[in-house]
Amino acid sequence: MIEGVVNAAYESVVVLAVQGPSGQESEIEAIVDTGFTGFLTVTPAFHVRRL
């Protein structure tokens, strides 16, 4: 089960662990989209900056 919090803007937020191609992990906070379809994407800039 995934647990999260509701922030001051009434958004559901969860912390996710993401793994880059080199195996390095990083945690990000993600706002839950109620129309979630089963896929998560991050921008290429995130890969360069964080992983």
N, C-alpha and C positions, 0 to 999 in steps of 0.2 A: 504494500500500500504506500502511496506517495502522500506525504503530509506537507502542509504549507501554512501560510498565514494570509490574512486579509490586511492590506495596507490602508493608510489613511485615505486613499482615493477609492477605497472599496474594490480594489483589484485583488484577485487571488494570485498569490506569488508562491512559487516553489523553487527550491535550489536543486539544480541539476549538475551532475558531473559529466563533462564532455571530454572526449579523448581525441587528440590530434593524430595525424598520420605517423608521427614518431613515437607514439605511445604516451606522451606527456599528458597528464590530466589537469583540468582546471574546473573550478566550480563557477556557475553563473546563476543569477536570479532570473527566473522567467515568469512572465505574466501568463496565466492560463487563459487561453482563448476558448470560449464555450463552443465554438464551431470547429474544434480540433479534429483533424482527419487522420491522425496517426503518423504524421511526419514532422520532424523538427529540422529547421534549417538555420544556419548562422551565416553571416556575411563573410566573404573572403578576408575583409579587414580584421575581423575577429580572429581568424586563424593566424594571421601575421602578428597581430598585437599581443594575443594572449597565449597562444600555444607555440 
